[in-house]
Amino acid sequence: MQSWTETIGSCAALCTTACWIPEAAKIIREKRTGGLSVVAQSVFTLGVALWSAYGFLLHQWPIILANVTTLALSLAILGLKLRYP
């Protein structure tokens, strides 16, 4: 059985990861990224990559899964921003 801290962490990871799905879907559907900053998206993507590395170093699967998933979405958004400026 999960502890309360693991449950809270898992819920937080689910919320912060899932919020990027509608953003990525909207950009794919509309092919418009005018409201996004390349610099901000790049820094965010780097931060998520570092969080992923941190999770791997600690062998913490909730951190790893949440951040690798968010990293994939963030990279997709960054790629679309570069493709559809």
N, C-alpha and C positions, 0 to 999 in steps of 0.2 A: 504494500500500500504506500502511496506517495505521501510525503510529509507536506505540511501546509506551505513550507517555503518552496518546495518543488511545484506544487499546484499553482501558487501565485506566479512563480517564474514561468511556468508553462502557459498560463493565461496571458501574461504580459507578452511573451514571445509570439503567441498566436495573434494577438491584437496588433502588435507593431509590424508583423510580417504581412498579415492579411490586408492591411490598409493599402499596400502597394499594388495589389492585384487590380482594383478598379482603375488606378492611375495608368498602369501599363496597358490595360484593355482599351481605355479611352484613347491613348496615344496611338495604339495600333489601328483602332477603328477610324480615327479622324486624321491621322498622319499630320498632326499639328503639335508643336512643342514650344510655341511662342512664349508661354509663361514660365518656362523652366530656365534656370541659369546653369550653363555648362559648368562653371566653377563650383557652384553649390552642389550640383549632382555628382561631380567628380570627387569632391571632398567627402561627401556622404558615402559614396561607393568605396573610397579608400578606408573610411572609418569602419564600415561593415566588414570589409576584408580583414582589417586588423582585429575586429571582434571575433571573426571566424578563426583566425590564427590563435587568438587568446583561448578560445574554447578548445581547440585542438591541443594546445600546450597543457591545459588543465584536464583534458580528457572529460569535459563536461558536455554530454550529448545535447541537453536542451539548448545551450549556448551555440553549439555547432550547428544543429539543425535549423534553428531560427535564423541565424546569421548567414548560413550558406544559401538558404532559400531567399532571404532578403537580398543577398548579394546577386543572385541570379536575376531577380526582378530589377534591381537597381542597374545592373549592367545592361539589361535589355532596354531600360528607359534611357540610359546614357547613350547607348548605340543608336536608338531611335532619334534622340536629340541631335546627334551628329549627322544622321542621315536626313532628317527633316528639320533643318534649322528654321 
